[in-house]
Amino acid sequence: MNATRDRLLSDAAVLWTAASAAAERGEAVAAVTLAWGADVRTAEAALVNRQVASSSRGFLQAASAVVQRLVGRDDPGGTAADLVDHARDVLREAADPGLQRELAREWPKVDVLGTLPAPLRPDFEDAARSRLGALTPSAFVAARMAQARTAMDAAQHHRIAGRTPEAIQSGYESDLAVLEAYLVESAMAVGDPLLLTVRIRWELAARAISAIPGLPDAPVAAAERIRQAVVRALGPADGERLAHVFLPL
């Protein structure tokens, strides 16, 4: 239990750091999305601490439904901080008094988002379209998987030819394409057309990759280490599913 709680709180810290950085860059959609992700991870940690069974996927799905309603309005008004506070209020309404007090202690202040206007639904839609490159979600997933297969073929050719750096790079590109395809497909499956969960999970995966202290010289071993980091970053349920989507090395 404590290991799970620690992982969730670590995720929340990573996401709040990313949200603050996005706010400083003036990226309201990213800042709000990452802040919501951090709040959800914190709430999950509180549930684990209270020995309440809750899967990350299920809680994210419920939280995503809340967010979809909030950003469904064309003019929410106020600041990005107000929007995050409103989302917190909605989530708190479903909690008992003890859990409400714990969340009030654990959730950080949202002052850093107070300088940004609340993003509108068209802003979130534009961000989703930008991620998809104007493709439909299904077309995007198909395109990324095709890129992954091409990159993995190249990785295998490089490995056979003894070009180790190129083999590692191509394998990495393949796995990133698979990851992005998986995240988009997963978002659509849980009713997240704005791809909020994609940004949240991508941030966690990217942070996990950047934290790897070093890679083995062997291409297969290097790929396995990167995959292990990403799988752990997504959590037990999503990580296990993703592990089965990665292409054979």
N, C-alpha and C positions, 0 to 999 in steps of 0.2 A: 504493500500500500504506500509506504513512505517513498519508495523509489518512483512510483507512478506520480505521486503528488509533486515530488521534486522535479520530475521531468516536465510536468505541466507548468509549474511556476517558472522554470527555466525558459520554456517556450514563451510564456507571457512576457518575461523580461526582454527576450530577443525581439518580440513583436512591438513592444512599447518603445524600445530603442529605435527600431525602424520607423515607427509611426512619428516619433519626434523628429527624426531626420527628414522624413517626407514633409512634415509641417514646415520645417525650416526652409525647405526648397519651394514651399508654396504649393505643394501637390495635395490638394484637399481630399480628393477621392482616395488616394493611397493612404493618407494619414488616417482618415476615418475608418477605412477598411482594416488596416493593421491594428488600430486601437480596438475595434470590435473583436478582432481575433484574439488580442491579448486579454480582453475582458472575459471572453468565453473560456479561454484556458484557465484563467484565475477561478472562474466559477466551477469549472470541472475539478480543479484541485481542491476546492472547498468541499465538493460533494464526496471526493475520495476520502478526505480527512474525516468526514462524517460517516464513512463506510456506506455510502449510497452508491449502488451500482449505476454506472452511466458510461456508455461508450462515447468516445470522442466523436465518432461519425454521427451518432444519434443526436448529441447535444449541438454539434455544429449545424445539423439540419434544422433543429428547432430554432436556434439563434438566427440562422439564415432567413427563416420565415419571418421573424420579427423585423429583421433588417429590410427585407423586401417590402414590407408594409410601410416602413418609415421612409424609404426612398421612393415610394410609389407616388408621392406628391410632387407636383411640378415646382412648388415654391415652399419648402419647409421653413424658410426664414431663419434668422439667427445665425450663429456661428457653427463651425464644425464641432466645437466643444459642446454646444447645446444639443446637437444631433446625437453625439455619443452619450450624453447625459440622459437624453430621452430613451435611448435604447436600454440603458442601465435601468431606468425606471420600469420599463416594461418587463424586463427579466426579473427585477426584484419583486414585482407583483405576484409572481408565481412561487416565490420562496417563503418559507416560514420565518418568523421573527429572528430566530437564532442565525439562520443562514443570511438573512438581510444584514445583520450586524457584522457578520464575518466578511461579507462582500464589501461593506462600507469601509472596513479596516484595510482590506487587501487591494481594492481598486485604487490606482494612483490618481492624483488630480489630473484634470484634462486641460490645465491652463495653456499648455503649449499649443493646443488646437484653437485657442480663443481668438487668434489673430486672423484665422481663415474664415471666409463665409461658408455656410453650410452648402456642400455640393448638392446640385439638383439631380433628379433622375436622369435627365439627358447627359449629365456629366458622367454618371456611372455607366450609362449605355455607350457613350463614346469610348470610355476606357475599355469596355468589354470588346467593342468592335476593333479597337486598336490591337488588342492582344490576339484577336482571331485573324487579323490581317484582311478584314472584309469577307472572310469565308464564313460559311455556316459552321456551327460547332462540329457536325459530323464530317464535313469536308476538311476541317482543320485537323481533326483527329486522324483521318485517313492520310492527309499530307504529311503530318509529323511521323506517323508510323512508316511511311514510305521513305522519308528522310533517314529514319533510324536504321532501316534495313540497308540502305545505300552506304551509310556511314559504317555499319558493322561489317559489311563486305569489304570496305576499304581497310578497316582495322585488321581484318584477317589477312588480307594481301600484304599489308605492311609488316605484320608479325612474321609471316612466312619468309619475307624478303630480309628480315633482320633489322627493319627500320623501327626500333623500339619507341622513340618519342612520337613518331607519326602514328604508330599503332595505338598508343595510349590516348593521344588526342582524338583520333577518330572514334575509338570506343567511348570516350567521354561524350562526344557529340551525339552518338547514338543514344546513350542513356539519357541525356538531357531531352532529346526529342521524345523518347518514350515517356519520360516523366511528365512533360508538358501535355502530351496526348492523354495520359491517364488522368491528370488533374482536371482537364476540361471535360472529359467524359464523366468523371465522378461528379463534377459540379452540376452537370445537366441531369444526372441521375437523382440528385437530391433536391432538384428544383431551384437551382441557383443560376438563372440565366445571366445575371450580372457578373458572374465569375468571381465573386468576392472570396470564396474559399480557395480559388486558384491562387490569388495573390498572397493569401495567408500561408498556404502550404508551400508555395514556391519560396517564400522568404525563409521559412524554417529549413527547407532543403538546402537553399543556397548558403545559409549560415553554417549548417552542418558540414557542407563540403569545404567551406573556407577554413573551418576549424581543424581539418585533418592535418596532423603535424608533418606528414610526409608520405610519399607513395613509394611502393617497391619499384624496382627497375623492370620487373617482368610485367608485360601488358595485362595478362589475365589477373595476376595478383593485384595490380593497381586498380583495375576495374572492379574487382570484388570488394576492395576496401572502400571505394567511392559508393558502391551500391549499398554496402552495409551502413554507411553513414546516413544515406538518404532514407533507407528503410526505417532506421531508428528514429529519424527526425519526424516521419509521418505517423509514428505510433504503431502499436501492434496490429490493429485491424487493417488500416490502409497500407501499412508497410508490407504486410504479408501478401496483400493483393498485388501491389506493385511488383514485388519480387517475382511473381509469376508472369508478369507482363514483359519484363526485360528480355531482350533477345539473347539466345545462347551465345556464350563467348567462344 
